[in-house]
């Protein structure tokens, strides 16, 4: 099997808010399942459609400072009543907080592999 992933996925349970772009809809809360520098998998009470572009406000612990990520939904599936698991590609990161997001990812890598 050919693994297309270029970065390790890290399991996490971070908090996020999701808002669709180019639509009138309210913000919904979700929880991160795993992330890499190129993608994110998260749970949501809303089924997002493949190809849909969303804005995520990702809250980085422990101070819960947030970074905005623009993502494109790759897949979405129902995992239990009123809860969907969604996989998405990160297509843009708020440039002012890009280094904070990257530092957080590498900090999580060190926690996992350099114990």
C-alpha atoms as one frame of an Amber mdcrd trajectory, in Angstrom:
protein
   0.000   0.000   0.000   1.319   3.401  -0.960   1.176   5.950   1.866   0.686
   9.445   0.386   1.181  11.310   3.659   4.276  13.487   3.867   3.939  14.438
   7.538   3.127  12.381  10.601  -0.389  12.668  11.942  -0.618  13.467  15.617
  -3.603  12.476  17.684  -4.979  15.299  19.767  -8.224  16.465  21.309  -7.898
  20.177  20.723 -10.913  22.449  20.429 -11.893  24.302  17.268 -14.647  26.403
  15.744 -15.725  25.888  12.142 -17.300  28.455   9.849 -18.168  27.870   6.181
 -16.852  30.462   3.742 -19.103  32.032   1.108 -22.240  30.932   2.959 -24.535
  32.326   5.584 -24.267  29.848   8.403 -23.479  29.938  12.050 -20.227  28.865
  13.586 -20.106  25.333  15.017 -17.765  23.783  17.548 -15.721  20.695  16.891
 -12.897  18.616  18.256  -9.647  17.712  16.527  -9.009  14.001  16.085  -5.596
  14.309  14.467  -3.514  16.817  12.568  -0.447  17.218  10.397   1.125  20.233
   8.739  -0.976  19.564   5.639  -4.245  18.219   6.985  -6.662  17.883   9.836
  -9.283  15.362  10.900 -12.023  16.649  13.199 -15.458  15.847  14.524 -18.415
  18.128  13.916 -22.181  18.091  14.439 -22.493  19.208  10.785 -21.855  17.159
   7.652 -19.506  19.199   5.487 -19.435  18.411   1.777 -16.394  17.257  -0.191
 -14.731  20.286  -1.795 -16.325  22.743   0.626 -13.957  25.437   1.906 -14.145
  26.204   5.617 -12.467  28.559   8.044 -11.315  26.916  11.262 -10.303  28.715
  14.409  -7.909  26.229  16.031  -7.312  26.772  19.750  -3.798  25.820  20.818
  -3.403  24.698  24.430  -2.565  25.498  27.154  -3.195  29.243  26.719  -5.892
  28.601  24.050  -4.484  31.185  21.681  -6.064  30.525  18.297  -4.886  30.367
  14.721  -7.154  30.574  11.674  -6.824  27.818   9.070  -8.547  27.743   5.703
  -9.284  24.124   4.799 -10.911  22.140   2.010 -13.013  19.129   2.999 -11.751
  15.876   1.451 -14.258  13.521   3.094 -16.988  13.490   5.734 -18.788  10.524
   7.278 -21.376   9.945   9.979 -19.788   8.212  12.988 -22.726   8.409  15.382
 -25.985  10.285  15.644 -25.373  13.996  14.972 -21.592  13.583  14.793 -19.479
  13.511  11.655 -15.788  12.828  11.231 -14.242  15.048   8.566 -10.875  14.984
   6.845  -9.562  18.162   5.289  -6.522  19.599   3.596  -5.064  22.797   5.037
  -4.883  25.295   2.188  -3.924  28.450   4.106  -2.756  29.455   7.571  -3.057
  32.917   9.103   0.414  34.288   8.330   0.615  36.185  11.621   0.300  32.932
  13.597   1.751  30.395  11.169   4.919  29.911  13.242   2.812  29.333  16.374
   0.925  26.521  14.614   4.110  24.939  13.244   5.837  25.191  16.640   2.836
  23.528  18.276   2.972  20.650  15.762   6.709  20.075  16.346   6.224  20.352
  20.119   3.601  17.561  19.885   6.066  15.489  17.808   8.751  15.871  20.466
   6.262  14.893  23.207   5.348  11.736  21.343   8.725  10.549  20.074  11.381
  12.005  22.378  10.176  10.876  25.786
